[in-house]
Amino acid sequence: MIRALALGAGMAILYAGSAVAQNDAKPNVAKTRGIVTQVCSSCHGDDGNGTSPANPKIAGQFPDYLQKQLADFKAPAGKKAARDNPIMAGMVANLTEADLKGLAVYYGGQKLKPSAASDKDLAALGQKLWRGGNAASGVPACSGCHGPAGAGIPGQYPRLAGQYPEYIAMQLKSFRDGGRANDPNGMMRGVAARLTEREIRGLAEYAAGLR
């Protein structure tokens, strides 16, 4: 359940998102590598693992999910971007559809260096919610969409296993508070609205430790 600030301040990871429509945009490998070096690596690292919890680990994420998030940061002419993030908006403003696809494929092909849980009690709470939800408050089990091991489902729900717990918590709070609203049918906003602060921290800790 959960998933992404951008390719420079956060990008992906946290929500049940639909796949980007198929297109014929052909990535230019050399150009993609240049964009990674000049634009993306300062926040996400050359390999998509980054070093700051403020920016998500995007290595090994599903390419279609990454491409959708990148596209959502771009504001259509005269309209507001589906995912509001000033930093990422600037990063993708001059990128073409082929560029976005190239970046998604590149980072999706990198090897994830997973984060880890650090609070045993919170992780235990997160495990209960992840596996069984909370019937009393109407919170569904996260495993239903993101899988028992947080591997996600290609084309539908992002991988969350091994993500920075701080980033996961930040995105859940953003969904809850309405700061992030690019989740289809308000799915993640509806779930996050029912979570307590401790439950959010618990889920973040548990997801970080999944493999």
C-alpha positions, 0 to 999 in steps of 0.5 A, spaced: 500 500 500 503 506 500 509 508 494 514 516 491 517 525 492 521 524 486 527 523 481 531 528 485 526 529 491 522 523 490 519 519 485 516 513 486 514 509 490 508 509 494 501 508 491 497 503 487 498 506 480 496 504 473 501 502 468 503 508 463 499 506 456 504 503 451 507 508 446 512 507 441 517 512 444 524 509 443 529 511 449 536 513 446 541 509 451 546 514 450 542 520 452 539 517 458 545 516 461 547 523 460 540 525 464 542 520 469 549 523 470 547 530 470 540 530 473 538 524 477 544 522 480 545 527 485 539 525 489 538 518 487 545 516 485 547 513 479 544 506 481 538 509 483 539 507 491 541 514 493 543 516 500 538 520 503 531 518 506 528 524 503 529 521 496 526 514 494 530 508 492 528 507 485 533 501 483 529 495 481 522 499 481 517 497 475 519 501 469 512 502 468 511 505 475 517 509 474 515 512 468 508 514 470 510 518 476 515 522 472 509 523 467 505 525 473 510 530 475 509 534 468 504 539 468 500 539 461 499 546 458 495 550 462 493 545 467 496 542 474 501 536 474 497 530 477 503 529 482 505 536 485 512 537 486 516 543 484 523 540 484 521 534 480 517 538 476 523 542 474 527 536 473 522 533 468 520 539 464 524 539 458 524 531 458 521 528 452 516 521 453 522 517 450 527 520 455 522 518 461 521 511 458 529 511 458 530 513 465 524 508 467 528 502 464 534 504 466 533 505 473 528 499 473 534 495 471 539 497 477 540 493 483 536 495 489 540 496 496 535 495 501 534 499 507 532 495 513 527 496 519 530 499 526 524 499 531 522 492 532 516 494 536 514 498 530 515 493 525 511 488 529 505 493 529 506 494 521 507 486 520 500 485 523 497 491 519 501 489 512 498 482 513 491 483 516 489 490 516 485 493 521 478 491 521 476 496 526 478 502 522 477 499 515 484 499 513 485 493 508 491 488 508 497 492 504 499 485 502 493 484 498 496 490 493 503 490 494 504 482 496 506 478 502 513 480 501 512 487 498 514 485 491 508 489 488 505 487 482 507 489 475 503 494 472 499 495 478 502 496 484 509 498 486 515 495 490 515 497 497 520 492 500 527 495 502 524 502 501 527 508 506 522 507 512 522 515 512 520 516 505 514 511 506 512 514 512 512 521 508 508 519 502 503 515 507 502 522 510 502 526 504 496 521 501 493 522 508 493 530 508 492 530 501 498 533 498 499 527 494 493 525 489 495 521 483 493 515 486 487 512 482 480 513 485 483 516 491 485 509 493 491 510 497 488 517 500 482 513 503 487 508 506 492 513 509 486 517 512 484 511 516 491 510 519 494 513 526 501 516 526 504 510 530 501 505 524 504 509 519 511 508 522 509 501 523 508 500 516 514 504 514 518 500 518 516 493 516 516 495 509 523 497 509 525 490 512 521 486 507 525 482 502 
